[in-house]
């Protein structure tokens, strides 16, 4: 051992990022193994190495006995008391020995121990480096595509992206540069395994943190994310500062901020929605770009019924139910969507059921003594059944209003089954 050996350890420390103390410990363990192999002993051996000049000392432990049978493992009581008068029989004495020169087999053993310990130390450095980066995004280079899974190079380490974490619509090629989300770092017999993803909602969140300074500064908060990777995403944002528009902050001037996120995700559609503590308002917002007329919630069942205009029904549901499915994930509520016409039909059906139930009681009162229809007994309120419909934000056309009025008049005439001349003046609304 000499100073050149110590210089080599210092260079290895800089190259691999392994602390010098770890390297010295590996060499000490290698010398212990070499000593035991060379002298064929099994007792405890300890090696001390000087990190400045590379010199080392070997210490062995011997048992104090009266009659020495094996000098490599035993020491007489007289010799032990020369070292320290307090030693007695069966005590353990640690003595320095001269190791001499090691043979070829002992040297090969020492080499194997050093290589093994260095490999373990290097794996430990990689694990500690990446365990701190769980939940973050990293730049990666595609190294190989194998049966759906992708192997990547991550800052000097190897990562794997399982097929379940790949976006099916993306086409990946060797040497492509992509951003990935570090999901998990596992310890395995072959070293640390870094599992990354392109479908995790955390990837979207980290990309927005990079592009939107207000999110990084916690001025704007991301409350919820619902994502179907490669197709569409809904993200709910909120800000305590009333002077800050959370949606506008994420979109940026002329869409500059959100465009960079969309480009990184392969033109995946992103809906930025204002979050609200009021579930009714939040559910209505979550169905954007569809317009909502009414939201009715059941807090016990965590379910909501939503009414939308007829022409907005397909937009609210989305292609293959995607829009309402993402809205349910985003809000955490079960959402049932009905059109305005469906709700009106349900109301009229309920009115028919109620009139049928009361028909037996009122039947006799509707005729006079001669068995003819009595106009005076007819209840005005039965004729003037007005269904109040919430105003549509998109300004319902006059033609739709007339169609609705005609359907109401038709339903009233069928329900009351009256003659045309009832003797009751029409209200202004019916006109």
C-alpha positions as CSV (number, residue, x, y, z in Angstrom):
1,X,0.0,0.0,0.0
2,X,1.2,3.5,-0.8
3,X,0.1,7.0,-1.6
4,X,-0.6,6.0,-5.3
5,X,-3.3,3.6,-4.0
6,X,-4.9,6.4,-2.0
7,X,-4.8,8.7,-5.1
8,X,-6.6,5.9,-7.0
9,X,-9.3,5.8,-4.3
10,X,-9.7,9.5,-4.5
11,X,-10.2,9.4,-8.3
12,X,-12.7,6.6,-7.9
13,X,-14.6,8.7,-5.4
14,X,-15.0,11.5,-7.9
15,X,-15.9,9.2,-10.7
16,X,-18.5,7.0,-9.0
17,X,-19.7,9.4,-6.3
18,X,-18.8,6.9,-3.6
19,X,-17.4,8.4,-0.4
20,X,-13.7,7.6,0.4
21,X,-14.6,6.1,3.7
22,X,-16.8,3.5,2.0
23,X,-13.9,2.6,-0.4
24,X,-11.5,2.2,2.5
25,X,-14.0,0.0,4.3
26,X,-14.3,-2.2,1.2
27,X,-10.5,-2.6,1.1
28,X,-10.3,-3.4,4.8
29,X,-12.9,-6.2,4.3
30,X,-11.0,-7.4,1.3
31,X,-7.8,-7.7,3.4
32,X,-9.6,-9.6,6.1
33,X,-10.9,-12.1,3.6
34,X,-7.4,-12.4,2.1
35,X,-5.8,-13.0,5.5
36,X,-8.3,-15.7,6.4
37,X,-7.9,-17.4,3.0
38,X,-4.1,-17.2,3.1
39,X,-3.7,-18.6,6.7
40,X,-6.8,-20.7,6.7
41,X,-8.1,-19.3,10.0
42,X,-11.7,-18.6,11.1
43,X,-11.2,-16.4,14.2
44,X,-12.1,-12.7,14.2
45,X,-9.7,-10.5,12.2
46,X,-9.7,-6.8,12.1
47,X,-7.8,-4.5,9.7
48,X,-7.1,-0.8,10.3
49,X,-6.0,1.3,7.3
50,X,-4.4,4.7,7.3
51,X,-6.3,6.9,4.8
52,X,-3.3,9.2,4.3
53,X,-0.4,6.9,3.4
54,X,-2.2,3.6,2.7
55,X,-0.5,1.6,5.5
56,X,-2.5,-0.9,7.4
57,X,-2.4,-3.1,10.5
58,X,-3.9,-6.6,11.1
59,X,-5.3,-7.6,14.5
60,X,-6.5,-11.1,15.5
61,X,-8.3,-12.3,18.6
62,X,-6.9,-15.1,20.7
63,X,-8.2,-17.0,23.7
64,X,-6.2,-17.0,26.9
65,X,-5.4,-20.6,28.0
66,X,-2.9,-22.5,30.2
67,X,-1.6,-24.9,27.6
68,X,-1.4,-23.5,24.0
69,X,-2.3,-26.0,21.3
70,X,-2.9,-23.7,18.4
71,X,-0.8,-20.6,18.4
72,X,-2.9,-18.9,15.7
73,X,-6.0,-18.9,17.9
74,X,-4.7,-19.3,21.5
75,X,-2.2,-17.4,23.8
76,X,-0.8,-18.5,27.1
77,X,-1.8,-16.8,30.3
78,X,1.8,-15.6,31.0
79,X,2.1,-14.0,27.5
80,X,-1.3,-12.4,27.9
81,X,-0.4,-10.9,31.3
82,X,2.7,-9.4,29.7
83,X,0.3,-7.3,27.5
84,X,-2.0,-6.6,30.4
85,X,-1.8,-8.1,33.9
86,X,-5.5,-8.0,34.2
87,X,-6.1,-10.8,31.7
88,X,-7.3,-14.2,33.0
89,X,-8.2,-17.5,31.5
90,X,-10.9,-17.6,28.8
91,X,-10.4,-13.9,28.1
92,X,-10.1,-12.6,24.6
93,X,-6.9,-10.8,23.6
94,X,-6.6,-8.7,20.5
95,X,-3.1,-8.8,19.1
96,X,-1.3,-7.2,16.1
97,X,0.2,-9.7,13.7
98,X,2.4,-9.5,10.6
99,X,0.4,-10.6,7.6
100,X,3.4,-11.2,5.4
101,X,2.7,-11.6,1.7
102,X,-0.5,-13.0,0.3
103,X,-0.6,-15.7,-2.2
104,X,-2.4,-15.7,-5.6
105,X,-5.6,-17.2,-4.3
106,X,-5.8,-14.7,-1.4
107,X,-5.2,-11.8,-3.7
108,X,-7.9,-13.0,-6.0
109,X,-10.3,-13.3,-3.1
110,X,-9.4,-9.7,-2.0
111,X,-10.1,-8.5,-5.6
112,X,-13.5,-10.2,-5.6
113,X,-14.5,-8.7,-2.3
114,X,-13.4,-5.2,-3.4
115,X,-15.4,-5.4,-6.7
116,X,-18.5,-6.7,-4.8
117,X,-18.4,-4.0,-2.2
118,X,-17.8,-1.3,-4.8
119,X,-20.8,-2.6,-6.8
120,X,-23.0,-2.5,-3.7
121,X,-21.8,0.9,-2.8
122,X,-22.5,2.2,-6.3
123,X,-26.0,0.7,-6.2
124,X,-26.5,2.4,-2.9
125,X,-25.5,5.8,-4.3
126,X,-27.9,5.4,-7.2
127,X,-30.8,4.4,-4.9
128,X,-30.2,7.3,-2.5
129,X,-30.0,9.7,-5.5
130,X,-33.3,8.6,-7.1
131,X,-35.3,7.9,-3.9
132,X,-35.2,11.6,-3.3
133,X,-36.6,12.3,-6.8
134,X,-39.8,10.1,-6.5
135,X,-42.8,12.2,-7.6
136,X,-40.7,14.4,-9.8
137,X,-40.2,14.6,-13.6
138,X,-36.9,13.9,-15.3
139,X,-35.5,14.1,-18.8
140,X,-34.9,10.6,-20.3
141,X,-33.5,9.1,-23.4
142,X,-35.1,6.0,-24.9
143,X,-32.6,3.2,-24.9
144,X,-34.7,0.2,-26.0
145,X,-38.3,-0.7,-26.7
146,X,-39.0,-4.3,-25.7
147,X,-42.5,-5.9,-25.8
148,X,-44.4,-2.7,-25.0
149,X,-42.0,-1.8,-22.1
150,X,-39.4,0.9,-22.6
151,X,-35.9,1.1,-21.2
152,X,-34.5,4.5,-20.6
153,X,-31.4,6.3,-19.6
154,X,-31.9,8.5,-16.6
155,X,-29.0,10.7,-15.6
156,X,-26.5,7.8,-15.6
157,X,-29.0,5.2,-14.4
158,X,-31.4,2.9,-16.2
159,X,-35.1,3.3,-15.8
160,X,-38.0,1.2,-17.0
161,X,-41.4,2.3,-18.2
162,X,-43.9,-0.7,-18.1
163,X,-46.4,-1.1,-20.9
164,X,-49.2,-0.1,-18.5
165,X,-47.5,3.3,-17.9
166,X,-47.0,4.0,-21.6
167,X,-49.3,6.2,-23.7
168,X,-50.7,3.9,-26.3
169,X,-51.1,6.6,-28.9
170,X,-47.4,7.8,-28.6
171,X,-44.8,6.4,-31.0
172,X,-41.5,6.0,-29.3
173,X,-38.1,5.5,-31.0
174,X,-34.6,4.8,-29.8
175,X,-32.7,8.0,-28.8
176,X,-35.9,10.1,-28.5
177,X,-35.8,12.6,-25.6
178,X,-38.9,12.6,-23.4
179,X,-40.0,13.8,-20.0
180,X,-41.1,11.0,-17.5
181,X,-42.6,10.9,-14.0
182,X,-40.6,9.0,-11.4
183,X,-43.2,6.7,-9.8
184,X,-41.1,4.4,-7.6
185,X,-37.5,3.4,-6.9
186,X,-37.2,-0.3,-5.8
187,X,-34.3,-2.2,-4.4
188,X,-33.6,-5.5,-6.2
189,X,-30.8,-8.1,-6.3
190,X,-29.6,-6.5,-9.6
191,X,-29.6,-3.0,-8.1
192,X,-32.1,-0.2,-7.9
193,X,-35.0,-0.3,-10.4
194,X,-36.4,3.1,-11.3
195,X,-40.1,2.8,-12.5
196,X,-41.3,5.8,-14.5
197,X,-44.6,6.8,-16.2
198,X,-46.1,8.9,-19.0
199,X,-49.7,8.3,-17.9
200,X,-49.5,9.4,-14.2
201,X,-51.5,12.5,-13.3
202,X,-48.4,13.7,-11.5
203,X,-46.7,14.3,-14.8
204,X,-49.3,16.8,-15.8
205,X,-49.1,18.5,-12.4
206,X,-45.3,18.9,-12.6
207,X,-45.4,20.2,-16.1
208,X,-47.9,22.9,-15.1
209,X,-45.6,23.8,-12.1
210,X,-42.7,24.3,-14.6
211,X,-44.8,26.4,-17.0
212,X,-46.9,28.4,-14.5
213,X,-44.9,30.4,-11.9
214,X,-48.1,31.0,-9.9
215,X,-48.5,27.3,-9.2
216,X,-44.8,27.0,-8.2
217,X,-45.3,30.0,-5.8
218,X,-48.5,28.4,-4.5
219,X,-50.6,31.4,-5.5
220,X,-52.6,29.0,-7.7
221,X,-53.4,25.5,-6.5
222,X,-54.2,22.4,-8.4
223,X,-57.1,20.8,-6.5
224,X,-57.9,17.8,-8.6
225,X,-56.8,16.0,-11.8
226,X,-58.7,13.5,-13.9
227,X,-56.8,12.1,-16.8
228,X,-57.2,9.6,-19.7
229,X,-53.7,9.7,-21.0
230,X,-53.3,10.5,-24.7
231,X,-56.9,11.6,-25.1
232,X,-58.2,14.2,-22.6
233,X,-57.6,15.7,-19.2
234,X,-59.6,17.8,-16.8
235,X,-57.7,19.9,-14.1
236,X,-59.4,21.9,-11.4
237,X,-57.5,25.0,-10.2
238,X,-58.2,27.6,-7.4
239,X,-56.6,30.7,-5.9
240,X,-57.0,32.4,-2.5
241,X,-56.2,35.7,-4.1
242,X,-59.4,37.2,-5.6
243,X,-57.3,39.3,-8.0
244,X,-55.7,36.2,-9.6
245,X,-57.6,34.3,-12.3
246,X,-56.5,30.7,-11.8
247,X,-57.7,29.5,-15.2
248,X,-56.1,32.4,-17.0
249,X,-52.8,31.8,-15.2
250,X,-52.7,28.3,-16.4
251,X,-53.7,29.1,-20.0
252,X,-51.4,32.0,-20.4
253,X,-51.5,34.8,-22.9
254,X,-53.0,33.5,-26.1
255,X,-52.6,30.0,-24.7
256,X,-48.8,30.1,-24.6
257,X,-48.4,28.3,-21.3
258,X,-50.9,25.5,-21.8
259,X,-49.8,25.0,-25.4
260,X,-46.3,23.9,-24.2
261,X,-47.9,21.4,-21.8
262,X,-50.1,20.1,-24.6
263,X,-47.2,19.8,-26.9
264,X,-45.2,17.8,-24.4
265,X,-48.1,15.4,-23.9
266,X,-48.5,14.7,-27.6
267,X,-51.4,17.2,-28.2
268,X,-53.5,15.7,-25.4
269,X,-56.7,17.9,-24.8
270,X,-56.7,19.7,-21.5
271,X,-59.7,21.4,-19.9
272,X,-58.8,23.9,-17.1
273,X,-61.7,24.3,-14.8
274,X,-62.2,26.7,-11.8
275,X,-62.6,24.7,-8.5
276,X,-65.3,25.6,-6.1
277,X,-66.1,24.5,-2.5
278,X,-69.8,24.5,-3.5
279,X,-70.4,21.0,-5.0
280,X,-73.2,22.2,-7.2
281,X,-71.1,24.9,-8.8
282,X,-68.1,22.5,-9.1
283,X,-70.1,19.8,-10.8
284,X,-71.5,22.3,-13.2
285,X,-68.0,23.6,-14.0
286,X,-66.6,20.1,-14.4
287,X,-69.0,19.4,-17.4
288,X,-67.5,22.2,-19.4
289,X,-67.7,23.0,-22.3
290,X,-71.3,21.9,-21.9
291,X,-73.8,24.4,-20.4
292,X,-75.7,23.3,-17.4
293,X,-79.3,24.4,-16.5
294,X,-79.6,22.8,-13.0
295,X,-77.8,20.5,-10.6
296,X,-79.5,18.5,-7.8
297,X,-77.2,16.7,-5.3
298,X,-77.7,13.9,-2.8
299,X,-74.9,14.3,-0.3
300,X,-75.6,11.0,1.5
301,X,-75.1,9.0,-1.7
302,X,-72.6,11.4,-3.2
303,X,-74.7,11.5,-6.3
304,X,-75.8,14.4,-8.6
305,X,-78.5,14.8,-11.2
306,X,-77.7,17.4,-13.9
307,X,-80.1,19.0,-16.4
308,X,-78.7,20.4,-19.7
309,X,-80.4,21.8,-22.8
310,X,-81.4,19.2,-25.4
311,X,-78.7,20.4,-27.9
312,X,-76.0,20.2,-25.2
313,X,-76.8,16.6,-24.1
314,X,-74.3,14.9,-26.4
315,X,-71.6,17.5,-25.6
316,X,-72.2,17.0,-21.8
317,X,-71.9,13.3,-22.1
318,X,-68.9,13.4,-24.5
319,X,-67.7,10.8,-27.0
320,X,-68.2,7.3,-25.4
321,X,-69.1,9.1,-22.2
322,X,-65.7,10.6,-21.8
323,X,-66.7,14.1,-20.6
324,X,-69.1,12.9,-17.9
325,X,-66.7,10.2,-16.9
326,X,-63.8,12.6,-16.4
327,X,-66.1,15.0,-14.5
328,X,-67.1,12.3,-12.1
329,X,-63.4,11.5,-11.5
330,X,-62.6,15.1,-11.0
331,X,-65.4,15.9,-8.6
332,X,-65.7,12.5,-6.8
333,X,-69.5,12.6,-7.4
334,X,-71.7,10.2,-9.4
335,X,-73.3,12.2,-12.2
336,X,-76.5,11.4,-14.0
337,X,-77.3,13.7,-16.9
338,X,-80.7,14.4,-18.3
339,X,-81.9,16.7,-21.1
340,X,-84.5,19.4,-20.6
341,X,-87.1,17.5,-22.6
342,X,-86.6,14.3,-20.6
343,X,-87.2,16.3,-17.4
344,X,-90.3,17.9,-18.8
345,X,-91.7,14.5,-19.9
346,X,-91.1,13.1,-16.4
347,X,-92.9,16.1,-14.8
348,X,-95.9,15.6,-17.1
349,X,-96.0,11.8,-16.4
350,X,-96.0,12.6,-12.7
351,X,-98.9,15.0,-13.2
352,X,-100.9,12.3,-15.1
353,X,-100.3,9.9,-12.2
354,X,-101.5,12.4,-9.7
355,X,-104.7,13.3,-11.7
356,X,-105.5,9.6,-12.1
357,X,-105.3,9.1,-8.4
358,X,-107.8,11.9,-7.7
359,X,-110.1,11.2,-10.6
360,X,-112.5,9.0,-8.6
361,X,-113.1,11.7,-6.0
362,X,-113.7,14.5,-8.4
363,X,-115.6,12.7,-11.1
364,X,-119.1,13.3,-9.7
365,X,-118.4,16.9,-9.0
366,X,-117.7,17.6,-12.7
367,X,-121.4,17.0,-13.8
368,X,-124.7,18.7,-12.9
369,X,-128.0,17.2,-11.9
370,X,-128.9,16.5,-15.6
371,X,-125.6,14.6,-16.1
372,X,-124.2,17.4,-18.3
373,X,-120.6,18.8,-17.9
374,X,-120.6,21.6,-15.3
375,X,-118.3,24.5,-16.4
376,X,-118.6,26.3,-13.2
377,X,-117.2,23.5,-11.1
378,X,-114.1,23.1,-13.3
379,X,-111.0,24.2,-11.3
380,X,-109.2,27.1,-13.0
381,X,-105.8,25.9,-11.6
382,X,-106.3,22.5,-13.4
383,X,-106.4,24.4,-16.7
384,X,-103.5,26.7,-16.0
385,X,-100.7,24.3,-15.3
386,X,-97.5,26.2,-15.9
387,X,-94.2,24.4,-15.8
388,X,-91.4,26.7,-14.8
389,X,-88.2,26.0,-16.8
390,X,-84.9,27.6,-15.8
391,X,-83.6,30.1,-18.3
392,X,-81.0,28.9,-20.7
393,X,-77.7,30.7,-20.6
394,X,-77.3,30.3,-24.4
395,X,-80.6,32.2,-25.2
396,X,-83.2,29.7,-26.3
397,X,-84.5,30.5,-29.8
398,X,-88.0,31.8,-30.3
399,X,-88.8,28.7,-32.3
400,X,-87.9,26.4,-29.4
401,X,-90.1,28.5,-27.0
402,X,-93.1,28.1,-29.4
403,X,-92.6,24.4,-29.7
404,X,-92.5,24.1,-25.9
405,X,-95.7,26.1,-25.5
406,X,-97.5,24.0,-28.1
407,X,-96.4,20.8,-26.3
408,X,-97.7,22.2,-23.0
409,X,-101.1,23.1,-24.5
410,X,-101.4,19.7,-26.1
411,X,-100.5,17.9,-22.8
412,X,-103.1,20.1,-20.9
413,X,-105.9,19.4,-23.3
414,X,-105.2,15.6,-23.1
415,X,-105.0,15.6,-19.3
416,X,-108.2,17.6,-18.7
417,X,-110.1,16.1,-21.6
418,X,-112.3,19.3,-21.6
419,X,-114.6,20.6,-24.4
420,X,-113.2,23.4,-26.5
421,X,-115.5,26.0,-24.9
422,X,-114.7,25.9,-21.2
423,X,-116.0,29.3,-20.3
424,X,-112.7,30.1,-18.6
425,X,-110.7,33.1,-19.9
426,X,-107.2,32.3,-21.1
427,X,-104.4,33.8,-19.2
428,X,-101.9,36.2,-20.8
429,X,-99.2,33.5,-20.7
430,X,-101.4,31.0,-22.6
431,X,-102.1,33.6,-25.2
